[in-house]
Amino acid sequence: MQESMLELIQLIKEGKSLNQICEITKLSQKQLFLKLSMLKNSGYLFEKIYNIKGDIYYQSSSPLKKEENITKINADTNISSIRMLVTSDAHYGSTYDNMKNAHIMREYATKEGIHLIFNTGDFFDGIYQEREKTRKYSSIEKTIYNILHDFPYDKNILNFLVLGNHDFSIWKNSGIDISYIIKERRHDIAPLGYGVGQTTINDFFFYLKHPITSQSVEYPQITNAILYKGHSHEFKANNLGSNFVVTVPSSSEERLSSGIIPSFLDIEYHISKDYNKIHHATCKQYILYNDNTYKISETTYQLNIPRKKIKRK
């Protein structure tokens, strides 16, 4: 095995982060990602460990370990708040999409020191027959290549994505699993599944949901959690039972004619001093207009979201 590969394995064993490894080896993140893929093909199994500050760590993964359907985001135990951007329904690959909006959101996150972006589905527009006139590209392969190439990248920002009905239509019509392709091509975008995805940040649960017309999708019973819902393109938030439910607005321009302007959310969750619950959230909505952001609302919601330990079988 090449000396550079042995050095990479050693750095991973030492607990170095992706950014630290790049600095030590003088590799770009794209070059490092290619080397990690080569190690994977050689039989070395590594799983990603995400950090709330936007970095990624790797650790050896046992072939006996059962894969959990929960993506964990690690954070210091003494943090007082959790802040993230939330967006949905970009419909990339459609004439209604606007990649500039993705870059504007990325620039906003960088300026504000935000490292997490949650996306609640319909990332791709899909290939519905009735939408032929609004397709930007001649094939789904070109759509996937161009979108993943053009989507903005920042070494300190992680994107967590649930896949929606338009994303699922790609598999239904062509047999292509875009979740797999995203994982192989963009380490900064973490697909959480089709229809529903689960993440935890230090035992606080976040669910992402987007309807899919398929009986194969199992939607879990959600309690004492934060739930983000895509599909409707409009913003709404309220306490529903023991959950805080946020209907996430769209960043596409598909519904401009009906007065729905592309927008995104900047949400900060405030944690109690004993670290046992999230007691309130500050939610700001920004519209994306003429290559700028404009805050149109800011609301504080009183919450009572407790920490929930993951039950292991």
Contacts in CASP RR format, 6 or more apart in sequence:
PFRMAT RR
TARGET T0000
AUTHOR 0000-0000-0000
METHOD contacts of the structure
MODEL  1
MQESMLELIQLIKEGKSLNQICEITKLSQKQLFLKLSMLKNSGYLFEKIY
NIKGDIYYQSSSPLKKEENITKINADTNISSIRMLVTSDAHYGSTYDNMK
NAHIMREYATKEGIHLIFNTGDFFDGIYQEREKTRKYSSIEKTIYNILHD
FPYDKNILNFLVLGNHDFSIWKNSGIDISYIIKERRHDIAPLGYGVGQTT
INDFFFYLKHPITSQSVEYPQITNAILYKGHSHEFKANNLGSNFVVTVPS
SSEERLSSGIIPSFLDIEYHISKDYNKIHHATCKQYILYNDNTYKISETT
YQLNIPRKKIKRK
1 42 0 8 1.000
4 25 0 8 1.000
4 35 0 8 1.000
5 35 0 8 1.000
5 38 0 8 1.000
5 39 0 8 1.000
7 25 0 8 1.000
8 21 0 8 1.000
8 25 0 8 1.000
8 32 0 8 1.000
8 35 0 8 1.000
8 36 0 8 1.000
8 39 0 8 1.000
9 39 0 8 1.000
9 44 0 8 1.000
11 20 0 8 1.000
11 21 0 8 1.000
11 24 0 8 1.000
11 25 0 8 1.000
12 21 0 8 1.000
12 46 0 8 1.000
12 58 0 8 1.000
12 59 0 8 1.000
12 60 0 8 1.000
13 60 0 8 1.000
15 57 0 8 1.000
15 58 0 8 1.000
15 59 0 8 1.000
16 24 0 8 1.000
16 57 0 8 1.000
17 51 0 8 1.000
17 55 0 8 1.000
17 56 0 8 1.000
17 57 0 8 1.000
18 29 0 8 1.000
18 32 0 8 1.000
18 55 0 8 1.000
18 56 0 8 1.000
18 57 0 8 1.000
18 58 0 8 1.000
18 155 0 8 1.000
18 187 0 8 1.000
19 29 0 8 1.000
19 55 0 8 1.000
19 155 0 8 1.000
19 156 0 8 1.000
21 27 0 8 1.000
21 32 0 8 1.000
22 28 0 8 1.000
22 29 0 8 1.000
22 32 0 8 1.000
22 155 0 8 1.000
25 32 0 8 1.000
27 35 0 8 1.000
29 155 0 8 1.000
29 187 0 8 1.000
33 187 0 8 1.000
36 46 0 8 1.000
36 58 0 8 1.000
37 184 0 8 1.000
39 46 0 8 1.000
40 46 0 8 1.000
44 60 0 8 1.000
45 60 0 8 1.000
45 61 0 8 1.000
45 62 0 8 1.000
45 63 0 8 1.000
46 58 0 8 1.000
46 59 0 8 1.000
46 60 0 8 1.000
46 61 0 8 1.000
47 58 0 8 1.000
47 59 0 8 1.000
47 61 0 8 1.000
48 56 0 8 1.000
48 57 0 8 1.000
48 58 0 8 1.000
48 187 0 8 1.000
48 190 0 8 1.000
49 56 0 8 1.000
49 57 0 8 1.000
49 58 0 8 1.000
49 59 0 8 1.000
49 72 0 8 1.000
49 74 0 8 1.000
50 56 0 8 1.000
50 71 0 8 1.000
50 72 0 8 1.000
50 73 0 8 1.000
50 74 0 8 1.000
50 158 0 8 1.000
50 190 0 8 1.000
51 57 0 8 1.000
51 73 0 8 1.000
51 74 0 8 1.000
51 75 0 8 1.000
52 73 0 8 1.000
52 74 0 8 1.000
52 75 0 8 1.000
52 76 0 8 1.000
52 79 0 8 1.000
52 82 0 8 1.000
52 115 0 8 1.000
52 116 0 8 1.000
52 201 0 8 1.000
53 115 0 8 1.000
53 156 0 8 1.000
54 115 0 8 1.000
54 116 0 8 1.000
54 156 0 8 1.000
54 157 0 8 1.000
54 158 0 8 1.000
55 156 0 8 1.000
56 158 0 8 1.000
56 187 0 8 1.000
66 313 0 8 1.000
68 310 0 8 1.000
69 197 0 8 1.000
69 198 0 8 1.000
70 198 0 8 1.000
70 199 0 8 1.000
70 200 0 8 1.000
70 310 0 8 1.000
71 160 0 8 1.000
71 190 0 8 1.000
71 192 0 8 1.000
71 197 0 8 1.000
71 198 0 8 1.000
71 199 0 8 1.000
71 200 0 8 1.000
72 199 0 8 1.000
72 200 0 8 1.000
73 116 0 8 1.000
73 158 0 8 1.000
73 160 0 8 1.000
73 199 0 8 1.000
73 200 0 8 1.000
73 201 0 8 1.000
74 202 0 8 1.000
75 82 0 8 1.000
75 201 0 8 1.000
75 202 0 8 1.000
77 202 0 8 1.000
77 275 0 8 1.000
78 275 0 8 1.000
79 202 0 8 1.000
79 271 0 8 1.000
80 270 0 8 1.000
80 271 0 8 1.000
81 268 0 8 1.000
81 269 0 8 1.000
81 270 0 8 1.000
81 271 0 8 1.000
82 201 0 8 1.000
82 204 0 8 1.000
82 268 0 8 1.000
82 269 0 8 1.000
82 271 0 8 1.000
82 278 0 8 1.000
83 112 0 8 1.000
83 114 0 8 1.000
83 116 0 8 1.000
83 266 0 8 1.000
83 267 0 8 1.000
83 268 0 8 1.000
83 269 0 8 1.000
84 114 0 8 1.000
84 116 0 8 1.000
84 117 0 8 1.000
84 118 0 8 1.000
84 266 0 8 1.000
84 267 0 8 1.000
85 105 0 8 1.000
85 108 0 8 1.000
85 109 0 8 1.000
85 114 0 8 1.000
85 116 0 8 1.000
85 117 0 8 1.000
85 118 0 8 1.000
85 264 0 8 1.000
85 265 0 8 1.000
85 266 0 8 1.000
85 267 0 8 1.000
86 117 0 8 1.000
86 118 0 8 1.000
86 119 0 8 1.000
86 120 0 8 1.000
86 228 0 8 1.000
86 246 0 8 1.000
86 248 0 8 1.000
86 264 0 8 1.000
86 265 0 8 1.000
86 267 0 8 1.000
87 105 0 8 1.000
87 117 0 8 1.000
87 118 0 8 1.000
87 119 0 8 1.000
87 120 0 8 1.000
87 248 0 8 1.000
87 249 0 8 1.000
87 250 0 8 1.000
87 251 0 8 1.000
87 264 0 8 1.000
87 265 0 8 1.000
88 119 0 8 1.000
88 120 0 8 1.000
88 121 0 8 1.000
88 122 0 8 1.000
88 210 0 8 1.000
88 228 0 8 1.000
88 230 0 8 1.000
88 231 0 8 1.000
88 233 0 8 1.000
88 248 0 8 1.000
88 249 0 8 1.000
88 250 0 8 1.000
88 251 0 8 1.000
89 120 0 8 1.000
89 121 0 8 1.000
89 122 0 8 1.000
89 230 0 8 1.000
89 231 0 8 1.000
89 233 0 8 1.000
89 248 0 8 1.000
89 250 0 8 1.000
89 251 0 8 1.000
89 252 0 8 1.000
89 254 0 8 1.000
90 97 0 8 1.000
90 101 0 8 1.000
90 102 0 8 1.000
90 119 0 8 1.000
90 122 0 8 1.000
90 123 0 8 1.000
90 250 0 8 1.000
90 251 0 8 1.000
90 252 0 8 1.000
91 97 0 8 1.000
91 122 0 8 1.000
91 124 0 8 1.000
91 125 0 8 1.000
91 166 0 8 1.000
91 250 0 8 1.000
91 252 0 8 1.000
91 254 0 8 1.000
92 99 0 8 1.000
92 123 0 8 1.000
92 124 0 8 1.000
92 125 0 8 1.000
92 143 0 8 1.000
92 147 0 8 1.000
92 151 0 8 1.000
93 124 0 8 1.000
93 125 0 8 1.000
93 126 0 8 1.000
93 135 0 8 1.000
93 136 0 8 1.000
93 137 0 8 1.000
93 143 0 8 1.000
93 146 0 8 1.000
93 147 0 8 1.000
94 125 0 8 1.000
94 131 0 8 1.000
94 134 0 8 1.000
94 135 0 8 1.000
94 136 0 8 1.000
94 252 0 8 1.000
94 254 0 8 1.000
95 134 0 8 1.000
95 135 0 8 1.000
95 136 0 8 1.000
96 125 0 8 1.000
96 134 0 8 1.000
96 252 0 8 1.000
96 253 0 8 1.000
96 254 0 8 1.000
97 125 0 8 1.000
97 136 0 8 1.000
97 252 0 8 1.000
97 253 0 8 1.000
98 251 0 8 1.000
98 252 0 8 1.000
98 253 0 8 1.000
98 262 0 8 1.000
98 288 0 8 1.000
99 150 0 8 1.000
99 151 0 8 1.000
100 291 0 8 1.000
101 251 0 8 1.000
101 262 0 8 1.000
101 288 0 8 1.000
102 151 0 8 1.000
102 152 0 8 1.000
102 251 0 8 1.000
103 152 0 8 1.000
104 288 0 8 1.000
104 291 0 8 1.000
104 292 0 8 1.000
104 293 0 8 1.000
105 117 0 8 1.000
105 251 0 8 1.000
105 264 0 8 1.000
105 288 0 8 1.000
106 117 0 8 1.000
106 152 0 8 1.000
106 154 0 8 1.000
106 157 0 8 1.000
108 114 0 8 1.000
108 266 0 8 1.000
108 286 0 8 1.000
108 293 0 8 1.000
109 115 0 8 1.000
109 117 0 8 1.000
109 154 0 8 1.000
109 157 0 8 1.000
110 154 0 8 1.000
110 156 0 8 1.000
110 157 0 8 1.000
112 266 0 8 1.000
114 157 0 8 1.000
114 266 0 8 1.000
115 156 0 8 1.000
115 157 0 8 1.000
115 158 0 8 1.000
116 157 0 8 1.000
116 158 0 8 1.000
116 160 0 8 1.000
117 157 0 8 1.000
117 158 0 8 1.000
117 159 0 8 1.000
117 160 0 8 1.000
118 159 0 8 1.000
118 160 0 8 1.000
118 161 0 8 1.000
118 199 0 8 1.000
118 206 0 8 1.000
118 208 0 8 1.000
118 228 0 8 1.000
119 159 0 8 1.000
119 160 0 8 1.000
119 161 0 8 1.000
119 162 0 8 1.000
119 208 0 8 1.000
120 162 0 8 1.000
120 208 0 8 1.000
120 209 0 8 1.000
120 210 0 8 1.000
120 228 0 8 1.000
120 229 0 8 1.000
120 230 0 8 1.000
120 231 0 8 1.000
120 248 0 8 1.000
121 161 0 8 1.000
121 162 0 8 1.000
121 163 0 8 1.000
121 164 0 8 1.000
121 166 0 8 1.000
121 167 0 8 1.000
121 208 0 8 1.000
121 210 0 8 1.000
121 230 0 8 1.000
121 231 0 8 1.000
122 164 0 8 1.000
122 165 0 8 1.000
122 166 0 8 1.000
122 167 0 8 1.000
122 210 0 8 1.000
122 230 0 8 1.000
122 231 0 8 1.000
123 147 0 8 1.000
123 161 0 8 1.000
123 163 0 8 1.000
123 164 0 8 1.000
123 167 0 8 1.000
124 143 0 8 1.000
124 144 0 8 1.000
124 147 0 8 1.000
124 166 0 8 1.000
124 167 0 8 1.000
124 170 0 8 1.000
124 178 0 8 1.000
125 131 0 8 1.000
125 134 0 8 1.000
125 135 0 8 1.000
125 143 0 8 1.000
125 166 0 8 1.000
126 140 0 8 1.000
126 143 0 8 1.000
126 166 0 8 1.000
126 167 0 8 1.000
126 169 0 8 1.000
126 170 0 8 1.000
126 173 0 8 1.000
127 135 0 8 1.000
127 140 0 8 1.000
127 169 0 8 1.000
127 170 0 8 1.000
127 173 0 8 1.000
127 174 0 8 1.000
128 166 0 8 1.000
128 169 0 8 1.000
135 143 0 8 1.000
136 143 0 8 1.000
136 146 0 8 1.000
137 143 0 8 1.000
137 146 0 8 1.000
140 170 0 8 1.000
140 173 0 8 1.000
140 174 0 8 1.000
140 176 0 8 1.000
141 176 0 8 1.000
144 170 0 8 1.000
144 176 0 8 1.000
144 178 0 8 1.000
144 181 0 8 1.000
148 181 0 8 1.000
148 182 0 8 1.000
148 185 0 8 1.000
148 186 0 8 1.000
151 186 0 8 1.000
151 189 0 8 1.000
153 186 0 8 1.000
153 188 0 8 1.000
154 188 0 8 1.000
155 188 0 8 1.000
157 188 0 8 1.000
158 188 0 8 1.000
158 190 0 8 1.000
159 188 0 8 1.000
159 189 0 8 1.000
159 190 0 8 1.000
160 190 0 8 1.000
160 192 0 8 1.000
160 199 0 8 1.000
160 208 0 8 1.000
161 182 0 8 1.000
161 189 0 8 1.000
161 190 0 8 1.000
161 191 0 8 1.000
161 192 0 8 1.000
161 208 0 8 1.000
162 191 0 8 1.000
162 192 0 8 1.000
162 193 0 8 1.000
162 194 0 8 1.000
162 195 0 8 1.000
162 196 0 8 1.000
162 197 0 8 1.000
162 208 0 8 1.000
162 209 0 8 1.000
162 210 0 8 1.000
163 178 0 8 1.000
163 179 0 8 1.000
163 191 0 8 1.000
163 193 0 8 1.000
163 194 0 8 1.000
163 195 0 8 1.000
163 210 0 8 1.000
164 194 0 8 1.000
164 195 0 8 1.000
164 210 0 8 1.000
164 211 0 8 1.000
164 212 0 8 1.000
164 230 0 8 1.000
164 231 0 8 1.000
165 210 0 8 1.000
165 211 0 8 1.000
165 212 0 8 1.000
165 213 0 8 1.000
165 231 0 8 1.000
167 178 0 8 1.000
167 194 0 8 1.000
168 194 0 8 1.000
168 195 0 8 1.000
168 212 0 8 1.000
168 214 0 8 1.000
170 176 0 8 1.000
170 178 0 8 1.000
171 177 0 8 1.000
171 178 0 8 1.000
178 191 0 8 1.000
179 191 0 8 1.000
179 193 0 8 1.000
179 194 0 8 1.000
182 189 0 8 1.000
182 191 0 8 1.000
183 190 0 8 1.000
183 191 0 8 1.000
192 198 0 8 1.000
192 199 0 8 1.000
192 208 0 8 1.000
194 212 0 8 1.000
194 214 0 8 1.000
194 217 0 8 1.000
195 209 0 8 1.000
195 210 0 8 1.000
195 211 0 8 1.000
195 212 0 8 1.000
195 217 0 8 1.000
195 219 0 8 1.000
196 207 0 8 1.000
196 208 0 8 1.000
196 209 0 8 1.000
196 210 0 8 1.000
196 217 0 8 1.000
196 218 0 8 1.000
196 219 0 8 1.000
196 220 0 8 1.000
197 207 0 8 1.000
197 208 0 8 1.000
197 209 0 8 1.000
198 205 0 8 1.000
198 206 0 8 1.000
198 207 0 8 1.000
198 208 0 8 1.000
198 220 0 8 1.000
199 205 0 8 1.000
199 206 0 8 1.000
199 207 0 8 1.000
199 208 0 8 1.000
200 206 0 8 1.000
200 308 0 8 1.000
200 310 0 8 1.000
202 307 0 8 1.000
203 307 0 8 1.000
203 308 0 8 1.000
203 309 0 8 1.000
203 310 0 8 1.000
204 225 0 8 1.000
204 226 0 8 1.000
204 269 0 8 1.000
204 271 0 8 1.000
204 278 0 8 1.000
204 305 0 8 1.000
204 307 0 8 1.000
204 308 0 8 1.000
205 222 0 8 1.000
205 224 0 8 1.000
205 225 0 8 1.000
205 226 0 8 1.000
205 305 0 8 1.000
205 308 0 8 1.000
206 225 0 8 1.000
206 226 0 8 1.000
206 227 0 8 1.000
206 228 0 8 1.000
207 220 0 8 1.000
207 222 0 8 1.000
207 225 0 8 1.000
207 226 0 8 1.000
207 227 0 8 1.000
207 228 0 8 1.000
208 228 0 8 1.000
209 219 0 8 1.000
209 227 0 8 1.000
209 228 0 8 1.000
209 229 0 8 1.000
209 230 0 8 1.000
210 229 0 8 1.000
210 230 0 8 1.000
210 231 0 8 1.000
211 231 0 8 1.000
222 243 0 8 1.000
223 242 0 8 1.000
223 243 0 8 1.000
224 242 0 8 1.000
224 243 0 8 1.000
224 305 0 8 1.000
224 306 0 8 1.000
224 308 0 8 1.000
225 242 0 8 1.000
225 243 0 8 1.000
225 244 0 8 1.000
225 305 0 8 1.000
225 308 0 8 1.000
226 243 0 8 1.000
226 244 0 8 1.000
226 246 0 8 1.000
226 269 0 8 1.000
226 278 0 8 1.000
226 305 0 8 1.000
227 243 0 8 1.000
227 244 0 8 1.000
227 245 0 8 1.000
227 246 0 8 1.000
228 246 0 8 1.000
228 248 0 8 1.000
229 245 0 8 1.000
229 246 0 8 1.000
229 247 0 8 1.000
229 248 0 8 1.000
230 247 0 8 1.000
230 248 0 8 1.000
232 247 0 8 1.000
233 249 0 8 1.000
233 250 0 8 1.000
233 252 0 8 1.000
233 254 0 8 1.000
233 255 0 8 1.000
233 260 0 8 1.000
234 247 0 8 1.000
234 249 0 8 1.000
234 250 0 8 1.000
234 260 0 8 1.000
235 246 0 8 1.000
235 247 0 8 1.000
235 248 0 8 1.000
235 249 0 8 1.000
235 263 0 8 1.000
235 265 0 8 1.000
235 285 0 8 1.000
236 246 0 8 1.000
236 247 0 8 1.000
237 244 0 8 1.000
237 245 0 8 1.000
237 246 0 8 1.000
237 247 0 8 1.000
237 283 0 8 1.000
237 299 0 8 1.000
237 301 0 8 1.000
238 244 0 8 1.000
238 245 0 8 1.000
238 301 0 8 1.000
239 245 0 8 1.000
239 301 0 8 1.000
239 302 0 8 1.000
239 303 0 8 1.000
242 304 0 8 1.000
243 305 0 8 1.000
244 281 0 8 1.000
244 301 0 8 1.000
244 303 0 8 1.000
244 305 0 8 1.000
246 265 0 8 1.000
246 267 0 8 1.000
246 283 0 8 1.000
248 265 0 8 1.000
249 260 0 8 1.000
249 262 0 8 1.000
249 263 0 8 1.000
249 264 0 8 1.000
249 265 0 8 1.000
249 285 0 8 1.000
250 260 0 8 1.000
250 262 0 8 1.000
250 263 0 8 1.000
251 262 0 8 1.000
251 263 0 8 1.000
251 264 0 8 1.000
251 288 0 8 1.000
252 262 0 8 1.000
253 262 0 8 1.000
256 262 0 8 1.000
261 287 0 8 1.000
261 288 0 8 1.000
261 289 0 8 1.000
262 287 0 8 1.000
262 288 0 8 1.000
262 289 0 8 1.000
263 285 0 8 1.000
263 286 0 8 1.000
263 287 0 8 1.000
263 288 0 8 1.000
263 296 0 8 1.000
264 285 0 8 1.000
264 286 0 8 1.000
264 288 0 8 1.000
265 283 0 8 1.000
265 284 0 8 1.000
265 285 0 8 1.000
265 286 0 8 1.000
266 283 0 8 1.000
266 284 0 8 1.000
266 286 0 8 1.000
267 281 0 8 1.000
267 282 0 8 1.000
267 283 0 8 1.000
267 284 0 8 1.000
268 281 0 8 1.000
268 282 0 8 1.000
269 278 0 8 1.000
269 280 0 8 1.000
269 281 0 8 1.000
269 303 0 8 1.000
269 305 0 8 1.000
270 278 0 8 1.000
270 279 0 8 1.000
270 280 0 8 1.000
270 281 0 8 1.000
270 282 0 8 1.000
271 277 0 8 1.000
271 278 0 8 1.000
271 279 0 8 1.000
272 278 0 8 1.000
272 279 0 8 1.000
275 307 0 8 1.000
276 306 0 8 1.000
276 307 0 8 1.000
277 303 0 8 1.000
277 304 0 8 1.000
277 305 0 8 1.000
277 306 0 8 1.000
277 307 0 8 1.000
278 303 0 8 1.000
278 304 0 8 1.000
278 305 0 8 1.000
279 302 0 8 1.000
279 303 0 8 1.000
279 304 0 8 1.000
280 300 0 8 1.000
280 301 0 8 1.000
280 302 0 8 1.000
280 303 0 8 1.000
281 300 0 8 1.000
281 301 0 8 1.000
281 303 0 8 1.000
282 298 0 8 1.000
282 299 0 8 1.000
282 300 0 8 1.000
283 297 0 8 1.000
283 298 0 8 1.000
283 299 0 8 1.000
283 300 0 8 1.000
283 301 0 8 1.000
284 295 0 8 1.000
284 297 0 8 1.000
284 298 0 8 1.000
285 295 0 8 1.000
285 296 0 8 1.000
285 297 0 8 1.000
285 298 0 8 1.000
286 293 0 8 1.000
286 294 0 8 1.000
286 295 0 8 1.000
286 296 0 8 1.000
287 293 0 8 1.000
287 294 0 8 1.000
287 296 0 8 1.000
END
